[in-house]
Amino acid sequence: MEDLSARCVRVDADSAPSVSYLSMIERGKRVPSAGMLAVIAAVFQKEVDWFLDDAPEEQAITPVKGSRGGISGMALEPSFLFSNEILQIAIPEMLSQTGISGRQFAHLLIRAHQEHHQNHFPDLERAAEEVGLKRMPLSLEDLQGIVERLGLTIKWFNKAPLEIVKEAGASEQHIITSYFELPNKIYLNKLLKSHTNRLKYDLAVHIGHSVLHNKDGLKSVMIAGRSHGTSLGEETFNAPQSSTVDAQDILHAWRDFESSFFAGALLCPKVPFRQLLDRHGYEIDVAKLVGVSPSVAMRRMTAVSPYSHWHYFDAYSPGKLKAVYRGNGIPLPWGNMRQVEDPCQHWAVFRMINAASTGSSAQISILDVAAEPKIYCCESIRVSDLAGNPHVLCAGIDLNPAIEAQGGDAQSIAHELKKVCVDNGGSANLPTSIKTDIKRVAKILNINWVERGIDNEARLICSRGSTCPRKPSCYESGTCGG
């Protein structure tokens, strides 16, 4: 690869790939641009088309998602209609007519990418570990030392300049917490001095921006408040949304995600954080031991746990999902594109939005997926962002795969639990036999809140009111709805 990179430099230095970039291409982590591919083709004395396969194997036509993500993939046939040229014309037209911004579309792409890879990004993990040396917890002084070693300077402000506010598309419900400006300045809101965990997160994101993107000219602006965030890195913005699709929106959103994921990996390195979670049974309170927010800790659970079937929601009232991750394929109840008219109010994340309690709540839920019931358990907590807006964080798992791994019949157990709940108006205590099965799984997974969920009533939930499994339906009885 070193030889190939050097050969490419001699052909066209501007388009030549580095050794690390060639490695990522080889492992399927990056796709070369047309210019880069032309340079590589020149080195091998081949036509560019030689590298492209227009006749995929039959099983590769439709992406196989299995349990990843809530909506199945589709076959892009006839293939000539899904050529790059046609898609590059059609997608902006579609987004423009439906009112979806380039940034919103980018969030969908990133979320699909996360869910396909089940939130595992070893390149970003390694980059964070090289900077933080897998230390945990990292103190504010530790992060300031890293900032200094990277040649960055910290400045403080009381109120963000108008141009930064406009650039971020911020409203009165937002607070600009920090931003980066060339060549090396990180500007921090003085409000962060009394919110150490958020200050550490902002610094970690800007460290990620500096390490991953070489302190480029992109202004990385951090915001607290309601937003159309990315999947698990929702608090960074670089440009206001517009009615037209700007290709830069996609790039900006991806860089935001990378920097945010890096920040989580820096503050909660994979192996030490997994060991901490194991010692404490995946309790949300481990966030206090590491000195991070519950949001960062819960998002990292989905990335470091050896169990793959996780989901994570960050919900604002009346019905806005700021962040979403569905590595277990749980259907999406609400979206971050539009507010639905018939949301199910029995999801734990939504029941807690208007609750007065600030503690966590565990819930066992039964949800039909592809006409078959599945058993989920989640832990939810009500918090407030830096702007004072209340929202609910929810981390959960799909119990069916764990039950099956222990030799249980997950489908029959789910059907039995669903029948018990239907017969009791939508919620019921778990039968003793099912309690025993789930408690065994909870012990094996070492997740304390699964055991706590067993002691509460199991609830029937649905993705939309039109598919309500309760008898009578919530919408018929008037007990559910927006």
ABEGO torsion letter per residue (X at the ends): XAAAAAAAAAABAAABBBAAAAAAAAAGABBBBAAAAAAAAAAAGBBAAAABBABBBAAAABBBAEABEABBBBBBOBAAAABAAAAAAAAAAAAAAAGBBAAAAAAAAAAAAAAAAGGBBAAAAAAAAAAAGGBOBBBAAAAAAAAAAAGBBBBBBABBBAAAAAAAGBBAABBBABBBBOAABBBBBAAAAABAAAAAAAAAAAAAAAAAAGGBABBBBBBBEBBBBBAABAABBABBBBABBBAAAAAAAAAAAAAAAAAAAAABBAAAAAAAAAAAGGBAAAAAAAGBBAAAAAAAAAAABABABBBBBBBBOABBBABBBBAAGBBBABBAABBBABBBAABAAAAAAABABABBBBBBBBBBBGGBBBBBBBBBBBBBBAAGBBBBBBBBBBAAAAAAAAGBBAAAAAAAAAAAAAAAGGBBBBBAAAAAAAAAAAAAAGBAAAAAAAABBBBBBBABAAABABOBBAAAAGABEX
